[in-house]
């Protein structure tokens, strides 16, 4: 990415904490004060895939996709080390650390505050989050961290396919109950959140460079798209908190208690993967997305499963919702950590978003 294209993002990062807090507060207030707004937004969904969020994610993803040199995807697929690390962390480590933290906090630390029965319900919801690695928003985090988008796209595809195979067995193992695979939720979320902006970005990149030239594409077209991506990210954060504003106001203590183990889990998985990548000699551009893929969650799948298996009023559903609330602010914090620790890794800038 050229220096010129990075300027809007530098301004965004400078006031990142303020923007995030304002969006969280505004969304929570709107969702609480105007409950009908949240109900309306929530009704616009198909198999728990939110249409309004999908539209916002398109405007967030498209500016990222259009900057990718898609020939790099083939090269990313030829590098097995970061892919192997990501798969091991996502499916052999993350579900079990989530189970450990969920059990420890809900059955020991917070037992007297939430009770045994409700603690077990929250435990179930956190497990559903732990066995569903992110397949869409991680593209945003990878882009902001100036990482290898080719590797990120390859891992999004692999994780989506792996989830279809391992989601139900891991759920049965850790919860002791049959867990259905929300196939349509996985399929539609990947299609709407990743597939459409991917195709649009690939096609328009080729056509614009062909007709206008690469210099115009970089200096004029991309400059405005960066601003759109930032606005879409902040608006998505407002929308997510509108959807859950009522729950936050009604059960703030329980929301906070659930958030603690989820935040710890996110930070621990990120640290394990990031340090392991450094020890394995993986370049920064591959290490950053590998760590953030495992740290983030596919909350649509978790919410859909909790609703189908346990019901909307069950504590598991609330736990999966809390996963939505912490996702954006915590992952933006990890983006900052990646950018500031980049100097400790070998770097291959040409593998990041193309110039």
Secondary structure, 3 states (H helix, E strand, C coil): CCHHHHHHHHHHHHCHHHHHHHHHHHHHHHHHHCHHHHHHHHHCEECCEEHHHHHHHHHHHHHHHCCCCCHHHHHHHCCHHHHHHHHHHHHHHHHHHHHHHHHHHHHHHCHHHHCHHHHHHHHHHHHHHHCCECCCCHHHHHHHCCCCHHHHHHHHHHHHHHHHHHHHHHHHHHHCCCCCCCHHHHHHHHHHHHHHHHHHHHHHHHHHHHHHCHHHHHHHHHHHHHHHHHHHHHHHHHHHHHHHHHHHHHCHHHHHHHHHHHHHHHHHHHHHHHHHHHHCCCCHHHHHHHHHHHHCECHHHHHHHHHHHHCCCCHHHHHHHHHHHHHHHHHHHHHHHHHHHHHHCCCCHHHCCCC
